[in-house]
Amino acid sequence: MLTVLKVESSQKLGVIVHVSLDGLRIENPRAADSVSATIGHMPFAEAAIDRSVTTRAAAGLFGAADGEGYEEWHRAFDAGNAGIFTIDVAEGVDFVAQTLYQ
């Protein structure tokens, strides 16, 4: 399930949709049971979300972990060291899964 956590506008990137994802099954060598079921924060371009989502499942407020992920991303973004995903959400999850093994 994709949950919209926050929507914001950037002069450089346009509308940024911050989401969390639950109900995943990502192999993760760093996890206790070698599987991750959630991604607490991923920033996407609005167009990428539009291509990926057909029904809005939920909109929520940041929980502690989600807020930390957002704040970390925002600091890196302000420093010019982070961006947003412009690929579909499924491709973004694949990217995260691949980086877990690096």
Buried (B, 14 or more C-beta within 10 A) or exposed (E): EBBBBBEEEEEEBEBBBBBBBEEBEBEBEEEEEEEBEEBBBBBBBBEBBEBBBEEEEEEEEBEEEBBEBBEEBBEEBEEEEEBBBBBBBEBBBEEBBEEEEE
